[in-house]
Amino acid sequence: MLLRRNVSLAPYLTMRVDHVASEFVTIRSIADLDAARRHCDAPYRILGGGSNIVPVANVSGTVLHICIEGIEILADDGNAVTVRVGAGEQWHEFVEWSVDRDFGGLENLALIPGTVGAAPMQNIGAYGVEQSRCFLQLECVNMSTGERLVVDAPTCRFGYRDSVFKQEWRDVMVITSVTYMLHRQAPLVTDYADVRRAIEGCMHTPTRRDVFDAVVAIRTAKLPNPAELPNSGSFFKNPIVHTTQAAKLLSQHPTMPQWPVSDGRVKLAAAWLIDQCGWKGFRNNGVGVHTNQALVIVNAEGGTGSTVWQMAADIQRSVADAFGVELEAEVNRWD
Ligand code: EPU
């Protein structure tokens, strides 16, 4: 276990806010987690690829940087392939690994930043697919008791960008590996308009690689590369409202994008709501709203975590005032 004190978090966070962690531990194995439990102070904060974390200020307690590696095929019956992946592997590299072998199911989730351990935590999703589509189980360690658990999908309680790991198990249960079941025959998901358009341009029967390439192209065009312009992807979740409120909003704003979801509720586009309030391209104290995607807050010039969260609060207030809709942050806040 490698323990360091007073470590700047900026290199570990795609938002690049420069706050300091009093204790910072590199975790390469379950044994490292056991050592951290014995030698390091709670509270623990779990850090993967740092693409969805913005601290407000310096961080007390211990940051556990999860760097557990390894991709292992556990079973292959000719169609279904069971693969266990270390929580510290890069998500996009794992997706590319699966597409290279024509193991299907995750190709729509190309280019999502972050690590494999973070994927079930917030049930990442894009272009009509969530990681829960292929999830089989995961292994985690309870930092309070040291107990090791194998957790199945129902216990994870996957929801829209949500799971038990974002709720009562937050910063207690550390995911060490995730097992996915991929299928060589998994149908391609091309319902999302941008993906369909890209695929329609294909001169041959579309392949998994074509979908992967289309998603990479769409994301590259719309979303800023954190290596060039620090950001945390979608900052807010798309709000889900009751049908009556959705109908009323649509009568007032006929161009408002809406999608029915299960149990008679309706999903709204946070990006559209923020865009309508005029935030696109806005800048203040180094922090701003991306010019191509209103859902992305960018740290253009060395802004602090508190500036980011202040802008998030200002955006939430303006959307609430204009539409009566509450935006919830998708990004995790470290107080
Ligand atoms: N729109 C605007 N203004 C903008 C951007 C978009 O009006 O600046 C409108 C679009 O016209 C569209 C709607 O808002 O009607 C939705 O936009 P888009 O299709 O680009 O997707 P999104 O809702 O912004 C979500 C996910 C993304 C995911 C994409 C594609 C959330 C919070 N975000 O974005 O996930 O990649 O769909 O499936 O669910 C992430 O979680 O970090 C992320 C990038």
Residues whose N, C-alpha, C, O or C-beta is under 5 A from the ligand:
A	BS01	EPU	G125 A126 Y127 G128 S232 G233 S234 F236 K237 N238 P257 A269 A271 W272 D275 N292 Q293 A294 L295
